[in-house]
Amino acid sequence: MDGLLALGGREYTLGGYLPALLGLAGFAVALRSRDLVLAAVVFAVSLTLRTLDGPLCASVPVGLRWGWHLLNAVVLYLVARDVDRRIR
């Protein structure tokens, strides 16, 4: 966490999303779900984009926030697909 704080301050850290990432990864392992493992990896990448958006905004004019939102949509799709497969 200290490295993230050094990068851009407390507002650019994983913040309240770390428990969500750990929970998603935990469900992926417990359920042995490839979709949820992939969702956890994609969510980790989206959190990385969110974390780097502020510190890099001066050098990346379009920012990285769009990637955060796009990848979160992919995470939601993967989780929904896994749930759909399980209830059928």
Distance bins in CASP14 RR format, pairs under 12 A and 6 or more apart:
PFRMAT RR
TARGET T0000
AUTHOR 0000-0000-0000
RMODE 2
METHOD distances of the structure
MODEL  1
1 7 0 0 0 0 0 1 0 0 0 0 0
1 8 0 0 0 0 0 1 0 0 0 0 0
1 9 0 0 0 0 0 1 0 0 0 0 0
1 10 0 0 0 0 1 0 0 0 0 0 0
1 12 0 0 0 0 0 1 0 0 0 0 0
1 13 1 0 0 1 0 0 0 0 0 0 0
1 14 0 0 0 0 1 0 0 0 0 0 0
1 15 0 0 0 0 1 0 0 0 0 0 0
1 16 0 0 0 0 0 1 0 0 0 0 0
1 18 0 0 0 0 1 0 0 0 0 0 0
1 51 0 0 0 0 0 1 0 0 0 0 0
2 8 0 0 0 0 0 1 0 0 0 0 0
2 9 0 0 0 0 0 1 0 0 0 0 0
2 10 0 0 0 0 0 1 0 0 0 0 0
2 13 0 0 0 0 1 0 0 0 0 0 0
3 9 0 0 0 0 1 0 0 0 0 0 0
3 10 0 0 0 0 0 1 0 0 0 0 0
3 12 0 0 0 0 0 1 0 0 0 0 0
3 13 0 0 0 0 1 0 0 0 0 0 0
3 14 0 0 0 0 0 1 0 0 0 0 0
3 51 0 0 0 0 0 1 0 0 0 0 0
3 55 0 0 0 0 0 1 0 0 0 0 0
4 10 0 0 0 0 1 0 0 0 0 0 0
4 11 0 0 0 0 0 1 0 0 0 0 0
4 12 1 0 0 1 0 0 0 0 0 0 0
4 13 1 0 1 0 0 0 0 0 0 0 0
4 14 1 0 0 1 0 0 0 0 0 0 0
4 15 0 0 0 0 1 0 0 0 0 0 0
4 17 0 0 0 0 0 1 0 0 0 0 0
4 18 0 0 0 0 0 1 0 0 0 0 0
4 47 0 0 0 0 0 1 0 0 0 0 0
4 48 0 0 0 0 1 0 0 0 0 0 0
4 50 0 0 0 0 0 1 0 0 0 0 0
4 51 1 0 0 1 0 0 0 0 0 0 0
4 52 0 0 0 0 1 0 0 0 0 0 0
4 54 0 0 0 0 0 1 0 0 0 0 0
4 55 0 0 0 0 1 0 0 0 0 0 0
5 11 0 0 0 0 1 0 0 0 0 0 0
5 12 0 0 0 0 1 0 0 0 0 0 0
5 13 1 0 0 1 0 0 0 0 0 0 0
5 14 0 0 0 0 0 1 0 0 0 0 0
5 15 0 0 0 0 0 1 0 0 0 0 0
5 51 0 0 0 0 0 1 0 0 0 0 0
5 55 0 0 0 0 0 1 0 0 0 0 0
6 12 0 0 0 0 0 1 0 0 0 0 0
6 13 0 0 0 0 0 1 0 0 0 0 0
6 51 0 0 0 0 0 1 0 0 0 0 0
6 55 0 0 0 0 1 0 0 0 0 0 0
7 13 0 0 0 0 1 0 0 0 0 0 0
7 14 0 0 0 0 0 1 0 0 0 0 0
7 48 0 0 0 0 0 1 0 0 0 0 0
7 51 1 0 0 1 0 0 0 0 0 0 0
7 52 1 0 0 1 0 0 0 0 0 0 0
7 53 0 0 0 0 0 1 0 0 0 0 0
7 54 0 0 0 0 1 0 0 0 0 0 0
7 55 1 0 1 0 0 0 0 0 0 0 0
7 56 0 0 0 0 1 0 0 0 0 0 0
8 51 0 0 0 0 1 0 0 0 0 0 0
8 52 0 0 0 0 1 0 0 0 0 0 0
8 53 0 0 0 0 0 1 0 0 0 0 0
8 54 1 0 0 1 0 0 0 0 0 0 0
8 55 1 0 1 0 0 0 0 0 0 0 0
8 56 0 0 0 0 1 0 0 0 0 0 0
8 57 0 0 0 0 0 1 0 0 0 0 0
8 58 0 0 0 0 0 1 0 0 0 0 0
9 15 0 0 0 0 0 1 0 0 0 0 0
9 51 0 0 0 0 1 0 0 0 0 0 0
9 52 0 0 0 0 0 1 0 0 0 0 0
9 54 0 0 0 0 1 0 0 0 0 0 0
9 55 0 0 0 0 1 0 0 0 0 0 0
10 16 0 0 0 0 0 1 0 0 0 0 0
10 51 0 0 0 0 0 1 0 0 0 0 0
11 50 0 0 0 0 0 1 0 0 0 0 0
11 51 0 0 0 0 1 0 0 0 0 0 0
11 53 0 0 0 0 0 1 0 0 0 0 0
11 54 0 0 0 0 1 0 0 0 0 0 0
11 55 0 0 0 0 0 1 0 0 0 0 0
12 47 0 0 0 0 0 1 0 0 0 0 0
12 48 0 0 0 0 0 1 0 0 0 0 0
12 49 0 0 0 0 0 1 0 0 0 0 0
12 50 0 0 0 0 1 0 0 0 0 0 0
12 51 1 0 1 0 0 0 0 0 0 0 0
12 52 1 0 0 1 0 0 0 0 0 0 0
12 53 1 0 0 1 0 0 0 0 0 0 0
12 54 1 0 1 0 0 0 0 0 0 0 0
12 55 1 0 1 0 0 0 0 0 0 0 0
12 56 0 0 0 0 1 0 0 0 0 0 0
12 57 0 0 0 0 0 1 0 0 0 0 0
12 64 0 0 0 0 0 1 0 0 0 0 0
12 65 0 0 0 0 0 1 0 0 0 0 0
12 68 0 0 0 0 0 1 0 0 0 0 0
13 47 0 0 0 0 1 0 0 0 0 0 0
13 48 0 0 0 0 0 1 0 0 0 0 0
13 50 0 0 0 0 1 0 0 0 0 0 0
13 51 1 0 0 1 0 0 0 0 0 0 0
13 52 0 0 0 0 0 1 0 0 0 0 0
13 53 0 0 0 0 0 1 0 0 0 0 0
13 54 0 0 0 0 0 1 0 0 0 0 0
13 55 0 0 0 0 0 1 0 0 0 0 0
14 20 0 0 0 0 1 0 0 0 0 0 0
14 21 1 0 0 1 0 0 0 0 0 0 0
14 22 0 0 0 0 0 1 0 0 0 0 0
14 43 0 0 0 0 0 1 0 0 0 0 0
14 44 0 0 0 0 1 0 0 0 0 0 0
14 46 0 0 0 0 0 1 0 0 0 0 0
14 47 1 0 1 0 0 0 0 0 0 0 0
14 48 0 0 0 0 1 0 0 0 0 0 0
14 49 0 0 0 0 0 1 0 0 0 0 0
14 50 0 0 0 0 1 0 0 0 0 0 0
14 51 1 0 0 1 0 0 0 0 0 0 0
14 52 0 0 0 0 0 1 0 0 0 0 0
14 68 0 0 0 0 0 1 0 0 0 0 0
15 21 0 0 0 0 0 1 0 0 0 0 0
15 47 0 0 0 0 1 0 0 0 0 0 0
15 50 0 0 0 0 1 0 0 0 0 0 0
15 51 0 0 0 0 1 0 0 0 0 0 0
16 22 0 0 0 0 0 1 0 0 0 0 0
16 47 0 0 0 0 1 0 0 0 0 0 0
16 50 0 0 0 0 0 1 0 0 0 0 0
16 51 0 0 0 0 0 1 0 0 0 0 0
17 23 0 0 0 0 0 1 0 0 0 0 0
17 24 0 0 0 0 0 1 0 0 0 0 0
17 40 0 0 0 0 0 1 0 0 0 0 0
17 43 0 0 0 0 1 0 0 0 0 0 0
17 44 0 0 0 0 1 0 0 0 0 0 0
17 46 0 0 0 0 1 0 0 0 0 0 0
17 47 1 0 1 0 0 0 0 0 0 0 0
17 48 0 0 0 0 0 1 0 0 0 0 0
17 49 0 0 0 0 0 1 0 0 0 0 0
17 50 1 0 0 1 0 0 0 0 0 0 0
17 51 0 0 0 0 1 0 0 0 0 0 0
17 68 0 0 0 0 0 1 0 0 0 0 0
17 72 0 0 0 0 0 1 0 0 0 0 0
17 75 0 0 0 0 0 1 0 0 0 0 0
18 24 0 0 0 0 0 1 0 0 0 0 0
18 25 0 0 0 0 0 1 0 0 0 0 0
18 43 0 0 0 0 0 1 0 0 0 0 0
18 44 0 0 0 0 0 1 0 0 0 0 0
18 47 0 0 0 0 1 0 0 0 0 0 0
18 50 0 0 0 0 0 1 0 0 0 0 0
18 51 0 0 0 0 0 1 0 0 0 0 0
19 25 0 0 0 0 0 1 0 0 0 0 0
19 26 0 0 0 0 0 1 0 0 0 0 0
19 43 0 0 0 0 0 1 0 0 0 0 0
19 47 0 0 0 0 0 1 0 0 0 0 0
20 26 0 0 0 0 0 1 0 0 0 0 0
20 27 0 0 0 0 0 1 0 0 0 0 0
20 39 0 0 0 0 0 1 0 0 0 0 0
20 40 0 0 0 0 1 0 0 0 0 0 0
20 43 1 0 0 1 0 0 0 0 0 0 0
20 44 0 0 0 0 0 1 0 0 0 0 0
20 46 0 0 0 0 0 1 0 0 0 0 0
20 47 0 0 0 0 1 0 0 0 0 0 0
20 72 0 0 0 0 0 1 0 0 0 0 0
20 75 0 0 0 0 1 0 0 0 0 0 0
20 79 0 0 0 0 0 1 0 0 0 0 0
21 27 0 0 0 0 0 1 0 0 0 0 0
21 28 0 0 0 0 0 1 0 0 0 0 0
21 36 0 0 0 0 0 1 0 0 0 0 0
21 39 0 0 0 0 0 1 0 0 0 0 0
21 40 1 0 0 1 0 0 0 0 0 0 0
21 41 0 0 0 0 1 0 0 0 0 0 0
21 42 0 0 0 0 0 1 0 0 0 0 0
21 43 1 0 1 0 0 0 0 0 0 0 0
21 44 1 0 0 1 0 0 0 0 0 0 0
21 45 0 0 0 0 0 1 0 0 0 0 0
21 46 0 0 0 0 1 0 0 0 0 0 0
21 47 1 0 0 1 0 0 0 0 0 0 0
21 48 0 0 0 0 0 1 0 0 0 0 0
21 50 0 0 0 0 0 1 0 0 0 0 0
21 51 0 0 0 0 0 1 0 0 0 0 0
21 72 0 0 0 0 0 1 0 0 0 0 0
21 75 0 0 0 0 1 0 0 0 0 0 0
22 28 0 0 0 0 0 1 0 0 0 0 0
22 29 0 0 0 0 0 1 0 0 0 0 0
22 40 0 0 0 0 1 0 0 0 0 0 0
22 43 0 0 0 0 0 1 0 0 0 0 0
22 44 0 0 0 0 0 1 0 0 0 0 0
22 47 0 0 0 0 0 1 0 0 0 0 0
23 29 0 0 0 0 1 0 0 0 0 0 0
23 30 0 0 0 0 1 0 0 0 0 0 0
23 31 0 0 0 0 0 1 0 0 0 0 0
23 36 0 0 0 0 1 0 0 0 0 0 0
23 39 0 0 0 0 0 1 0 0 0 0 0
23 40 0 0 0 0 1 0 0 0 0 0 0
23 43 0 0 0 0 1 0 0 0 0 0 0
23 79 0 0 0 0 0 1 0 0 0 0 0
24 30 0 0 0 0 0 1 0 0 0 0 0
24 31 0 0 0 0 0 1 0 0 0 0 0
24 33 0 0 0 0 0 1 0 0 0 0 0
24 35 0 0 0 0 0 1 0 0 0 0 0
24 36 1 0 0 1 0 0 0 0 0 0 0
24 37 0 0 0 0 1 0 0 0 0 0 0
24 38 0 0 0 0 0 1 0 0 0 0 0
24 39 1 0 0 1 0 0 0 0 0 0 0
24 40 1 0 1 0 0 0 0 0 0 0 0
24 41 0 0 0 0 1 0 0 0 0 0 0
24 42 0 0 0 0 1 0 0 0 0 0 0
24 43 1 0 1 0 0 0 0 0 0 0 0
24 44 0 0 0 0 1 0 0 0 0 0 0
24 46 0 0 0 0 0 1 0 0 0 0 0
24 47 0 0 0 0 0 1 0 0 0 0 0
24 72 0 0 0 0 0 1 0 0 0 0 0
24 75 1 0 0 1 0 0 0 0 0 0 0
24 76 0 0 0 0 0 1 0 0 0 0 0
24 78 0 0 0 0 1 0 0 0 0 0 0
24 79 1 0 0 1 0 0 0 0 0 0 0
24 82 0 0 0 0 0 1 0 0 0 0 0
25 31 0 0 0 0 0 1 0 0 0 0 0
25 33 0 0 0 0 0 1 0 0 0 0 0
25 36 0 0 0 0 1 0 0 0 0 0 0
25 37 1 0 0 1 0 0 0 0 0 0 0
25 38 0 0 0 0 0 1 0 0 0 0 0
25 39 0 0 0 0 1 0 0 0 0 0 0
25 40 1 0 1 0 0 0 0 0 0 0 0
25 41 0 0 0 0 1 0 0 0 0 0 0
25 42 0 0 0 0 0 1 0 0 0 0 0
25 43 0 0 0 0 1 0 0 0 0 0 0
25 44 0 0 0 0 1 0 0 0 0 0 0
25 75 0 0 0 0 0 1 0 0 0 0 0
26 32 0 0 0 0 0 1 0 0 0 0 0
26 33 0 0 0 0 1 0 0 0 0 0 0
26 36 0 0 0 0 1 0 0 0 0 0 0
26 37 0 0 0 0 1 0 0 0 0 0 0
26 39 0 0 0 0 0 1 0 0 0 0 0
26 40 1 0 0 1 0 0 0 0 0 0 0
27 33 1 0 0 1 0 0 0 0 0 0 0
27 35 0 0 0 0 0 1 0 0 0 0 0
27 36 1 0 1 0 0 0 0 0 0 0 0
27 37 0 0 0 0 1 0 0 0 0 0 0
27 39 0 0 0 0 1 0 0 0 0 0 0
27 40 0 0 0 0 1 0 0 0 0 0 0
27 43 0 0 0 0 0 1 0 0 0 0 0
27 78 0 0 0 0 0 1 0 0 0 0 0
27 79 0 0 0 0 1 0 0 0 0 0 0
27 82 0 0 0 0 1 0 0 0 0 0 0
27 83 0 0 0 0 0 1 0 0 0 0 0
27 86 0 0 0 0 0 1 0 0 0 0 0
28 34 0 0 0 0 1 0 0 0 0 0 0
28 35 0 0 0 0 1 0 0 0 0 0 0
28 36 1 1 0 0 0 0 0 0 0 0 0
28 37 1 0 1 0 0 0 0 0 0 0 0
28 38 0 0 0 0 1 0 0 0 0 0 0
28 39 1 0 0 1 0 0 0 0 0 0 0
28 40 1 0 1 0 0 0 0 0 0 0 0
28 41 0 0 0 0 1 0 0 0 0 0 0
28 42 0 0 0 0 0 1 0 0 0 0 0
28 43 0 0 0 0 0 1 0 0 0 0 0
28 44 0 0 0 0 0 1 0 0 0 0 0
28 75 0 0 0 0 0 1 0 0 0 0 0
28 78 0 0 0 0 0 1 0 0 0 0 0
28 79 0 0 0 0 1 0 0 0 0 0 0
28 82 0 0 0 0 1 0 0 0 0 0 0
29 36 0 0 0 0 1 0 0 0 0 0 0
29 37 1 0 0 1 0 0 0 0 0 0 0
29 40 0 0 0 0 1 0 0 0 0 0 0
30 36 0 0 0 0 1 0 0 0 0 0 0
30 37 0 0 0 0 0 1 0 0 0 0 0
31 37 0 0 0 0 1 0 0 0 0 0 0
31 39 0 0 0 0 0 1 0 0 0 0 0
31 40 0 0 0 0 0 1 0 0 0 0 0
31 79 0 0 0 0 0 1 0 0 0 0 0
31 82 1 0 0 1 0 0 0 0 0 0 0
31 83 0 0 0 0 0 1 0 0 0 0 0
31 85 0 0 0 0 0 1 0 0 0 0 0
31 86 0 0 0 0 1 0 0 0 0 0 0
32 82 0 0 0 0 0 1 0 0 0 0 0
32 86 0 0 0 0 0 1 0 0 0 0 0
33 39 0 0 0 0 1 0 0 0 0 0 0
33 40 0 0 0 0 1 0 0 0 0 0 0
33 78 0 0 0 0 1 0 0 0 0 0 0
33 79 0 0 0 0 1 0 0 0 0 0 0
33 81 0 0 0 0 1 0 0 0 0 0 0
33 82 1 0 1 0 0 0 0 0 0 0 0
33 83 0 0 0 0 1 0 0 0 0 0 0
33 85 0 0 0 0 1 0 0 0 0 0 0
33 86 0 0 0 0 1 0 0 0 0 0 0
34 40 0 0 0 0 0 1 0 0 0 0 0
34 41 0 0 0 0 0 1 0 0 0 0 0
34 78 0 0 0 0 1 0 0 0 0 0 0
34 81 0 0 0 0 0 1 0 0 0 0 0
34 82 0 0 0 0 1 0 0 0 0 0 0
34 85 0 0 0 0 0 1 0 0 0 0 0
35 41 0 0 0 0 0 1 0 0 0 0 0
35 42 0 0 0 0 0 1 0 0 0 0 0
35 74 0 0 0 0 0 1 0 0 0 0 0
35 75 0 0 0 0 0 1 0 0 0 0 0
35 76 0 0 0 0 0 1 0 0 0 0 0
35 77 0 0 0 0 1 0 0 0 0 0 0
35 78 1 0 1 0 0 0 0 0 0 0 0
35 79 1 0 0 1 0 0 0 0 0 0 0
35 80 0 0 0 0 1 0 0 0 0 0 0
35 81 1 0 1 0 0 0 0 0 0 0 0
35 82 1 1 0 0 0 0 0 0 0 0 0
35 83 0 0 0 0 1 0 0 0 0 0 0
35 84 0 0 0 0 1 0 0 0 0 0 0
35 85 1 0 0 1 0 0 0 0 0 0 0
35 86 0 0 0 0 1 0 0 0 0 0 0
36 42 0 0 0 0 0 1 0 0 0 0 0
36 43 0 0 0 0 1 0 0 0 0 0 0
36 75 0 0 0 0 1 0 0 0 0 0 0
36 78 1 0 0 1 0 0 0 0 0 0 0
36 79 1 0 0 1 0 0 0 0 0 0 0
36 80 0 0 0 0 0 1 0 0 0 0 0
36 81 0 0 0 0 1 0 0 0 0 0 0
36 82 1 0 1 0 0 0 0 0 0 0 0
36 83 0 0 0 0 1 0 0 0 0 0 0
36 85 0 0 0 0 0 1 0 0 0 0 0
36 86 0 0 0 0 0 1 0 0 0 0 0
37 43 0 0 0 0 0 1 0 0 0 0 0
37 44 0 0 0 0 0 1 0 0 0 0 0
37 75 0 0 0 0 0 1 0 0 0 0 0
37 78 0 0 0 0 1 0 0 0 0 0 0
37 79 0 0 0 0 0 1 0 0 0 0 0
37 82 0 0 0 0 1 0 0 0 0 0 0
38 44 0 0 0 0 0 1 0 0 0 0 0
38 45 0 0 0 0 0 1 0 0 0 0 0
38 71 0 0 0 0 0 1 0 0 0 0 0
38 74 0 0 0 0 1 0 0 0 0 0 0
38 75 0 0 0 0 1 0 0 0 0 0 0
38 77 0 0 0 0 0 1 0 0 0 0 0
38 78 1 0 1 0 0 0 0 0 0 0 0
38 79 0 0 0 0 0 1 0 0 0 0 0
38 81 0 0 0 0 1 0 0 0 0 0 0
38 82 0 0 0 0 1 0 0 0 0 0 0
39 45 0 0 0 0 0 1 0 0 0 0 0
39 46 0 0 0 0 0 1 0 0 0 0 0
39 71 0 0 0 0 1 0 0 0 0 0 0
39 72 0 0 0 0 0 1 0 0 0 0 0
39 73 0 0 0 0 0 1 0 0 0 0 0
39 74 1 0 0 1 0 0 0 0 0 0 0
39 75 1 0 1 0 0 0 0 0 0 0 0
39 76 0 0 0 0 1 0 0 0 0 0 0
39 77 0 0 0 0 1 0 0 0 0 0 0
39 78 1 1 0 0 0 0 0 0 0 0 0
39 79 1 0 1 0 0 0 0 0 0 0 0
39 80 0 0 0 0 1 0 0 0 0 0 0
39 81 0 0 0 0 1 0 0 0 0 0 0
39 82 1 0 0 1 0 0 0 0 0 0 0
39 83 0 0 0 0 0 1 0 0 0 0 0
40 46 0 0 0 0 0 1 0 0 0 0 0
40 47 0 0 0 0 0 1 0 0 0 0 0
40 71 0 0 0 0 0 1 0 0 0 0 0
40 74 0 0 0 0 0 1 0 0 0 0 0
40 75 0 0 0 0 1 0 0 0 0 0 0
40 78 0 0 0 0 1 0 0 0 0 0 0
40 79 0 0 0 0 1 0 0 0 0 0 0
40 82 0 0 0 0 0 1 0 0 0 0 0
41 47 0 0 0 0 0 1 0 0 0 0 0
41 48 0 0 0 0 0 1 0 0 0 0 0
41 71 0 0 0 0 0 1 0 0 0 0 0
41 74 0 0 0 0 0 1 0 0 0 0 0
41 75 0 0 0 0 1 0 0 0 0 0 0
41 78 0 0 0 0 1 0 0 0 0 0 0
42 48 0 0 0 0 0 1 0 0 0 0 0
42 49 0 0 0 0 0 1 0 0 0 0 0
42 67 0 0 0 0 0 1 0 0 0 0 0
42 68 0 0 0 0 0 1 0 0 0 0 0
42 70 0 0 0 0 1 0 0 0 0 0 0
42 71 1 0 1 0 0 0 0 0 0 0 0
42 72 0 0 0 0 1 0 0 0 0 0 0
42 73 0 0 0 0 1 0 0 0 0 0 0
42 74 1 0 1 0 0 0 0 0 0 0 0
42 75 1 0 1 0 0 0 0 0 0 0 0
42 76 0 0 0 0 0 1 0 0 0 0 0
42 77 0 0 0 0 1 0 0 0 0 0 0
42 78 1 0 0 1 0 0 0 0 0 0 0
42 79 0 0 0 0 0 1 0 0 0 0 0
43 49 0 0 0 0 0 1 0 0 0 0 0
43 50 0 0 0 0 0 1 0 0 0 0 0
43 68 0 0 0 0 0 1 0 0 0 0 0
43 71 1 0 0 1 0 0 0 0 0 0 0
43 72 1 0 0 1 0 0 0 0 0 0 0
43 73 0 0 0 0 0 1 0 0 0 0 0
43 74 0 0 0 0 1 0 0 0 0 0 0
43 75 1 0 1 0 0 0 0 0 0 0 0
43 76 0 0 0 0 1 0 0 0 0 0 0
43 77 0 0 0 0 0 1 0 0 0 0 0
43 78 0 0 0 0 1 0 0 0 0 0 0
43 79 0 0 0 0 1 0 0 0 0 0 0
44 50 0 0 0 0 0 1 0 0 0 0 0
44 51 0 0 0 0 0 1 0 0 0 0 0
44 68 0 0 0 0 0 1 0 0 0 0 0
44 71 0 0 0 0 1 0 0 0 0 0 0
44 72 0 0 0 0 0 1 0 0 0 0 0
44 75 0 0 0 0 1 0 0 0 0 0 0
45 51 0 0 0 0 0 1 0 0 0 0 0
45 52 0 0 0 0 0 1 0 0 0 0 0
45 64 0 0 0 0 0 1 0 0 0 0 0
45 67 0 0 0 0 1 0 0 0 0 0 0
45 68 0 0 0 0 1 0 0 0 0 0 0
45 70 0 0 0 0 0 1 0 0 0 0 0
45 71 1 0 1 0 0 0 0 0 0 0 0
45 72 0 0 0 0 0 1 0 0 0 0 0
45 74 0 0 0 0 1 0 0 0 0 0 0
45 75 0 0 0 0 1 0 0 0 0 0 0
46 52 0 0 0 0 0 1 0 0 0 0 0
46 53 0 0 0 0 0 1 0 0 0 0 0
46 64 0 0 0 0 1 0 0 0 0 0 0
46 65 0 0 0 0 0 1 0 0 0 0 0
46 66 0 0 0 0 0 1 0 0 0 0 0
46 67 1 0 0 1 0 0 0 0 0 0 0
46 68 1 0 1 0 0 0 0 0 0 0 0
46 69 0 0 0 0 1 0 0 0 0 0 0
46 70 1 0 0 1 0 0 0 0 0 0 0
46 71 1 1 0 0 0 0 0 0 0 0 0
46 72 1 0 1 0 0 0 0 0 0 0 0
46 73 0 0 0 0 1 0 0 0 0 0 0
46 74 0 0 0 0 1 0 0 0 0 0 0
46 75 1 0 0 1 0 0 0 0 0 0 0
46 76 0 0 0 0 0 1 0 0 0 0 0
46 78 0 0 0 0 0 1 0 0 0 0 0
47 53 0 0 0 0 0 1 0 0 0 0 0
47 64 0 0 0 0 0 1 0 0 0 0 0
47 67 0 0 0 0 0 1 0 0 0 0 0
47 68 1 0 0 1 0 0 0 0 0 0 0
47 71 0 0 0 0 1 0 0 0 0 0 0
47 72 0 0 0 0 1 0 0 0 0 0 0
47 75 0 0 0 0 0 1 0 0 0 0 0
48 55 0 0 0 0 0 1 0 0 0 0 0
48 56 0 0 0 0 0 1 0 0 0 0 0
48 64 0 0 0 0 1 0 0 0 0 0 0
48 67 0 0 0 0 0 1 0 0 0 0 0
48 68 0 0 0 0 1 0 0 0 0 0 0
48 71 0 0 0 0 1 0 0 0 0 0 0
49 55 0 0 0 0 0 1 0 0 0 0 0
49 56 0 0 0 0 1 0 0 0 0 0 0
49 57 0 0 0 0 0 1 0 0 0 0 0
49 60 0 0 0 0 0 1 0 0 0 0 0
49 62 0 0 0 0 0 1 0 0 0 0 0
49 63 0 0 0 0 1 0 0 0 0 0 0
49 64 1 0 1 0 0 0 0 0 0 0 0
49 65 1 0 0 1 0 0 0 0 0 0 0
49 66 0 0 0 0 1 0 0 0 0 0 0
49 67 1 0 1 0 0 0 0 0 0 0 0
49 68 1 0 1 0 0 0 0 0 0 0 0
49 69 0 0 0 0 1 0 0 0 0 0 0
49 70 0 0 0 0 1 0 0 0 0 0 0
49 71 1 0 0 1 0 0 0 0 0 0 0
49 72 0 0 0 0 1 0 0 0 0 0 0
50 56 0 0 0 0 0 1 0 0 0 0 0
50 57 0 0 0 0 0 1 0 0 0 0 0
50 63 0 0 0 0 0 1 0 0 0 0 0
50 64 1 0 0 1 0 0 0 0 0 0 0
50 65 1 0 0 1 0 0 0 0 0 0 0
50 66 0 0 0 0 0 1 0 0 0 0 0
50 67 0 0 0 0 1 0 0 0 0 0 0
50 68 1 0 1 0 0 0 0 0 0 0 0
50 69 0 0 0 0 1 0 0 0 0 0 0
50 70 0 0 0 0 0 1 0 0 0 0 0
50 71 0 0 0 0 1 0 0 0 0 0 0
50 72 0 0 0 0 1 0 0 0 0 0 0
51 64 0 0 0 0 1 0 0 0 0 0 0
51 65 0 0 0 0 0 1 0 0 0 0 0
51 68 0 0 0 0 1 0 0 0 0 0 0
52 58 0 0 0 0 0 1 0 0 0 0 0
52 59 0 0 0 0 0 1 0 0 0 0 0
52 60 0 0 0 0 1 0 0 0 0 0 0
52 63 0 0 0 0 1 0 0 0 0 0 0
52 64 1 0 1 0 0 0 0 0 0 0 0
52 65 0 0 0 0 0 1 0 0 0 0 0
52 67 0 0 0 0 0 1 0 0 0 0 0
52 68 0 0 0 0 1 0 0 0 0 0 0
53 59 0 0 0 0 0 1 0 0 0 0 0
53 60 0 0 0 0 1 0 0 0 0 0 0
53 62 0 0 0 0 0 1 0 0 0 0 0
53 63 1 0 1 0 0 0 0 0 0 0 0
53 64 1 0 1 0 0 0 0 0 0 0 0
53 65 1 0 1 0 0 0 0 0 0 0 0
53 66 0 0 0 0 1 0 0 0 0 0 0
53 67 0 0 0 0 1 0 0 0 0 0 0
53 68 1 0 0 1 0 0 0 0 0 0 0
53 69 0 0 0 0 0 1 0 0 0 0 0
54 60 0 0 0 0 1 0 0 0 0 0 0
54 63 0 0 0 0 1 0 0 0 0 0 0
54 64 1 0 0 1 0 0 0 0 0 0 0
54 65 0 0 0 0 1 0 0 0 0 0 0
54 68 0 0 0 0 0 1 0 0 0 0 0
55 63 0 0 0 0 0 1 0 0 0 0 0
55 64 0 0 0 0 1 0 0 0 0 0 0
56 62 0 0 0 0 0 1 0 0 0 0 0
56 63 1 0 0 1 0 0 0 0 0 0 0
56 64 1 0 0 1 0 0 0 0 0 0 0
56 65 0 0 0 0 0 1 0 0 0 0 0
57 63 1 0 1 0 0 0 0 0 0 0 0
57 64 0 0 0 0 1 0 0 0 0 0 0
57 65 0 0 0 0 1 0 0 0 0 0 0
60 66 0 0 0 0 0 1 0 0 0 0 0
60 67 0 0 0 0 0 1 0 0 0 0 0
63 69 0 0 0 0 0 1 0 0 0 0 0
64 70 0 0 0 0 0 1 0 0 0 0 0
64 71 0 0 0 0 0 1 0 0 0 0 0
65 71 0 0 0 0 0 1 0 0 0 0 0
65 72 0 0 0 0 0 1 0 0 0 0 0
66 72 0 0 0 0 0 1 0 0 0 0 0
66 73 0 0 0 0 0 1 0 0 0 0 0
67 73 0 0 0 0 1 0 0 0 0 0 0
67 74 0 0 0 0 1 0 0 0 0 0 0
67 75 0 0 0 0 0 1 0 0 0 0 0
68 74 0 0 0 0 0 1 0 0 0 0 0
68 75 0 0 0 0 0 1 0 0 0 0 0
69 75 0 0 0 0 0 1 0 0 0 0 0
69 76 0 0 0 0 0 1 0 0 0 0 0
70 76 0 0 0 0 0 1 0 0 0 0 0
70 77 0 0 0 0 0 1 0 0 0 0 0
71 77 0 0 0 0 0 1 0 0 0 0 0
71 78 0 0 0 0 0 1 0 0 0 0 0
72 78 0 0 0 0 0 1 0 0 0 0 0
72 79 0 0 0 0 0 1 0 0 0 0 0
73 79 0 0 0 0 0 1 0 0 0 0 0
73 80 0 0 0 0 0 1 0 0 0 0 0
74 80 0 0 0 0 0 1 0 0 0 0 0
74 81 0 0 0 0 0 1 0 0 0 0 0
75 81 0 0 0 0 0 1 0 0 0 0 0
75 82 0 0 0 0 0 1 0 0 0 0 0
76 82 0 0 0 0 0 1 0 0 0 0 0
76 83 0 0 0 0 0 1 0 0 0 0 0
77 83 0 0 0 0 0 1 0 0 0 0 0
77 84 0 0 0 0 0 1 0 0 0 0 0
78 84 0 0 0 0 0 1 0 0 0 0 0
78 85 0 0 0 0 0 1 0 0 0 0 0
79 85 0 0 0 0 0 1 0 0 0 0 0
79 86 0 0 0 0 0 1 0 0 0 0 0
80 86 0 0 0 0 0 1 0 0 0 0 0
80 87 0 0 0 0 0 1 0 0 0 0 0
81 87 0 0 0 0 0 1 0 0 0 0 0
81 88 0 0 0 0 0 1 0 0 0 0 0
82 88 0 0 0 0 0 1 0 0 0 0 0
END
